[in-house]
């Protein structure tokens, strides 16, 4: 890690979240993370129009002077067949948002969120092959016409087309090009390791660290054993608890390996923050900053 790395915090489209964390959002992070799709609603002629949170987030940026980073949730960068009309609407809205928010970089989630015209709730896993590599590359190329620095986050999947430890080498293949980056979510690595039975370090040691532009930290919970006939409980990437000790340890291990790191973001989901969580989140943001300062020293 070289140079100053910023601390980020996620903006969520929920009034209670924004009210409870107003002071923390204004005082603690260096940049704010926007999921653009959470600020849209259907408009005329199937376009996307700003919703009320678009204005709220824009005003917060103006009042604080903070930078903004975009983290998309639905461009479906893994779709093998692109919907040209959908892509055009999506990119047009991103371009308008970029003009307002001046996104420092834009990432989405690895996987497919649209299949055969159907919108999915969570991204589905991709095979680690050349066809999927080309599909993701095409999506990144299209995003790059709007924001020069783009990339994707390593997602949590609950089934895999192949060994998850093959993913880092495939990621390196996808990102072999200028302006392509990896958002390394360390809780996602930990979650996948818990659910599939490998040591997180085995995944980390295979990564293209020179491509890591941002790190994500978050917490999660475990699924209800009653969800599955086997009674098995899975680790969930639910962003509803504090960052676990194991993820803090991965963070400290990751920092020296990231020569081009620009930001570390703390994530928390809307609907999961109560008054008792505010001090915890403030403390976590400050712990991120202290850890970065120690790494620089």
Secondary structure, DSSP 8 states (H G I E B T S, - for coil): --S--EEEEE--S-HHHHHHTHHHHHHT-SEEEE-GGGGEEE-GGG-EEE-HHHHHHHHHHHHH--EEEEE-S-S-TT-SS--HHHHHHHHHHHHHHHHHH-EEEEEEESSEEEETTEEEEEEE---SSHHHHHHHHHHHHHHHTT-SSEEEE----SS-SS-GGGHHHHHHHHT-STTEEEEEEHHHHHHHHHHHT--HHHHHTTS-GGGEEEEEE---EE--GGGSTT----EE----S---HHHHHHHHHHHTT-TT--EEEE---TT---HHHHHHHHHHHHHHHHHHHHHH-
